[in-house]
Amino acid sequence: MWRIAAAVLAAAFMLLITELAYQSQSEQLSTLAKMGKARLTLTYAMQRVTDAESGKRGYLLVGGQDYLEPYVRASNDVRVALREIHALDHASGEASLPNMQLKLDQLFDEKLAEMQEVLRRHDSGNREAAIDMVRSGIGREIMQRMRDEFDVNMAHRNRLVTQGLDDIQELLLLGRIGIAAMTVLSLLILILLIRQGRQLMIEREAQRTSLLHEKDRLEQEVQRRTSDLRDLARHLRKAGHRVRYVAIDDASNRQSIPDNLAALMAHYGAQTLQYQHPDEWRLDEQLRTWGAEQTFAVQAVSSEHFYTTRTEMAEVFQGRKQWLMEHFYRRMRQRQPALDP
């Protein structure tokens, strides 16, 4: 039974590990999803900055509103994307992302401010100043720093995603091991139950066989003792004694020793009943209790089947502080020469 309990506890432990692994995988997958979306959004922001730059240059060269509108939309998209990236980074729980993203945000702000300043100079009627600012290479320098920081930022995010995937792979492997262990434990429990079931069947069959043998032995013993009693009855009759032998199948047999004794006492009008001490405690207690309830005298005498009397043990140890069988054996050897070595 303890083996089954241990197997159940082990299975419960593996189930707990598998459940914890599943919860961890779910959280890790959610984090990776946020990181992946942040990467895509950051790439989108970079693309929209390029679109805004193209719109700005088209507006400077042509001057039509058709080029200014793409610039305005792209600039707004960049700001929205940056806010979304910050929200995703905070939700992912990765502490290194917000600080790293802050550097790139500053470059985005510089680039947007640079394009806005160029357009402000152009719209204020100072087109040459706007062109000079473009030719100065400030915007190109900011854009190059943005690309460099973007590459560093994306490389860091890629490493985090790769590490997260590796962690999930380990958790999946752990879950696989857990499932395999649970399967092995289940098979072991099944085998153990089958073996115990077979052992129980063997034990039951052995008990049934033993009971049948015991039944046969008891029946033979009853037959032997019945035969001995019949022989004793015949011997006593031949010796001139009055014997009332009640066979087990007699019509007068009430199938109860106390009831048979009471019927015989009433039949013969006897005033005193004497019987030998039974060798069986249950029958001895039954006759003692029954005899105490009768109105006639009931006496029990020793059967002399044993070397000692019923009270001899108490007599030997009366008044002694220590009950040692050595004292009892010494007395028996003194009283019974047959016990001498």
N, C-alpha and C positions, 0 to 999 in steps of 0.2 A: 504493500500500500504506500509506503514512504517513497518508493521509486516513482510511482505514478504521480504523487504529490510534487516531487522534485521536478519531474518532467513538465507538469502543468505550470509550475512556477517559472521554469526556464522558458517555456513557450510564451508565457505572459510577459516575461522580461524582453524577449526578442520582439514580441508584438509592440511593446512600448518603444523599443529602439526604432523599429520600423516607422511607427507613427511620428516620433520625434523627427526622424529623417525626412518624412514626407512634409511635415510642417516647415522644416528648415528649407527644403527644396522649394516649397511654394513661396516662401519669403524671398529666397535667392532669385527665383525666376521673376518675381515681381520687381525686384531691384534691378535685375538685368534688363527687363523691359523698359524701365524708366531710363536707364543709362543708354540703351539703344535709341530710344526716342530722342533723348537729349543730343546724341551724336548726329542724328538725322536733322534735327532742328538747327544745330550749329552749322552743319554743312549748308543747309538752306539759307541761314543768315549770311554766310559768306557769299553765296550765289547772289543773294539780293543786294549785297553791297556792290558787287560787280555790276548788277543791273542798274543800280542807282548811279554809279560812275558813268556808265554808258549813256544814261539819260541826261546826266549833267553835261557831258561833252557834246551830245547832239544838240542840246538846248543852246550851248554857247556858240556852236558853229552855225546853226540854222535859225535859232531863236523862236521856233514855234512851240505852241503849248502842247503839241503832240509828243514832244520829247520831255517836257516838264512833268507831265502827269505820270509817266513811268518812274521818274525819279522820286516823286512824292509818294507813290504807292510802295516803291521799294524801300524807302527810308522808314515808312510806317511799319512795313513788314519786319524790318530788321529789329526795331524796338520791341515789337510784340514777341518776336522769336527769342530775343534776349531775356525778356521777362519769363517766358515759358521755360527756358533752359534753367534759370535760377530756381523756379518752382520744382522742376524735375530733379535737380541736383540735391535740393534740400529733402525732397521726398525719398530719394534713394538712400539717404543716411550716410553717404560717403563724405567724410569731413574734408578731404583734400580737394574736392571738386569746386566748392564755392570760391575758395581763395584763388585757385588757379583760373577760374572763369573770370574773376574780377580783373585780372591783368588784361584779358582779351576784351572785356567790356570797355575798359579805358581806351583801348585802341579803336574799338568800334565808335566810341563817342568822339575820339579825335578825328576819325575819318568823316563821320557825319558832320562834325563841326567845320571841318575843312571844306567839304562840298557846299555846305550852307553859306560859308563866308564867300566862296567864289561866286555863287549865285547872287548873294546880296550886293556884291560889288557890280556885277553885271546889271542887275535890275536898277541900281542907283544911277546908271548911265556911265559908269566907269568901266567900260568893256575891256580896255587895254590893261587895267589893273587886274581884272579877273584873269585875263589871258596870261599876264606875267606871273600870277600866283600859280597857275597851272604849270607854266614852263619852269618854275623854280624847282619842281620835283618834290615839293613837300608832300603832296598827296601820294606820289609814287613811293616815297620813303615810308609813309605811314602804312600804305597797303602792303609793302614788303614785310614790315614788322608784324603786321596782322597775319600774313601768311605764315611767317616763322612761328609766331605764337600759336596759331591755329594748328600747325603740325605738331608742336609740343603738346598742346592740349589734347588733340585727337590721339596721339601716341599714348598719353597717360590713360585716357578713357579706354583705349583698346586693351591696354594691360589689365585694367580693372575688369573689363568684360571677360578677357581670357582667364583671369584668375577665378572669376565667378563661375565660368563654365567648368574649370577644373574642379572647383569645390562641388559643383552639382554632380560631376562625373564620380567623385569620391563618394558622395551621398548615395548616388545610384548604385555604386558598387556595394556600399554598406547595406543598402536595402536588398540588393540581390543576395548578399551573404545571409542577411536575416531571413529572407524567404527560404533560402536553401536550408538554413539551420532549422527553421520551423518545420520544413518538410521532413528533414531527417528525424527531428524529435517526434513528429506525428507518426512516422513509420516505426520508430522505436517504441512509442506508446502502444501502437497497434500490435506490434510483435509481442510486447510484454503482456498485453491483455489476452492475446491468443494463448500465450504460454501459460498464463495464470488460469485461463479458462480450462485448458487441457489438464493442468495440474489439479484443478478443482474437480474435474470430472474423474480423474484417476483416484483422487482421495475419496470421492463419494462412492466410486465403485469398490474401493478397498474397504470402506466402512460398511457398505452393503454386504460384501462378501464376509466381512468379519461378523456382522450381525447374524447372517445366516449360519455361520459356523457356531457362533455362540448359542443361537437358538437350538441347533441340532445337539450341541453339547448339553444344554440345559434339559432338553427333552430326554436325552439318554440318562442324565443324572436323575431326573424325576422317575424315569422308569426303573433305574437301578435301586433308588431308595424305596420306591413303592414295592418292588420285589423283596427288598430286605425287610420292609415292614410286614409284608405278608408272611415271610418266613418266620419272623419274630413272633407274629401272632400264632402261627401253627405250633411253634416251639413252646410258647407259654401255655397254650391249651393242653399240649401233651404233658406238660409239667403239672397240670391240675389247676392252673389259674383261670379265673373268669376274665375273658378278654372280649371287648366290644371293638371290633375293627370296622371302621367306616371307610369303605372304598370311595374313590373319587367320583365314581359314577353311580353310587347308591342313591336311591330315591330320597333317603333321609338326610343326605349330605346337603347342608345349607350353603356350602361353598364359602364359609367363613369360620375360622377357628373359634372366635368368641361365641358366635351363634351356635355352633355345634356343641361347645362345652356347656352352654346354658341349657340347650335342649336335653343333653344327657343328664345333667344335674336334676332337671325337672322330671325326666323319665324315671330315674332310679330313686328320686327322693333323697339324694345324698346331702349331707350337711357340710362336708369338707372336700375341697378340691386341691390336689397336689399335682404339680407339673415340674418337669425338669427345665432348668434355665436354657432357653434357646441359644444357639450359637449366633443368631442374627439379631443385631441391635433393634431393628424395626419391629420384629415380632416380639422381642423381649419387652420393649416399651409398650406395645399394644396390649400384651397380656397383663403387664403391671398396672396400666391405667384401667383396664377392664376389671381386673380383680379388686381394685380399690373401690369400685362402684357396686360390688355385689353384697347381698345380705348374708351370704354364707361365707365360711372361712376359705380363703384362698392362700395356699402356701407354695412357694417355689423352692426347689431343692437343686443342688449342684448336679450337673450332668457328669462331672468328673472327666470331662474331655480334655482338661488342661492341667498342667503341673501346679498351677497356682489357683487360689480362690479369687473371687472378685474384690475382696477387701484387703488382700494381702499387700498390694502396693501401698495403700494408705497406711497400713500397719508398719511397713518397713520404714517409711519416711516420716512418720509422725514425730514431731518435735525436732526434726533436723532442719538446719538452716540451708544446707546444700543437698540438692537432689542429684546423687551420682548413681549411675547404673551399676557401678562397681560394687556398691553396698548391696544392691539387690541381687546381683549375680553371686556374690559371696554367700548370701543366705540360701540361695537356691542350691548351690553346690553342697552346702552343709546339710540341707534337708533331703536332697535327691541324689543318691549315690550314682545314678545313671549319668549325671552331668560331670562326674569327676573325669579329668583327663587320663 
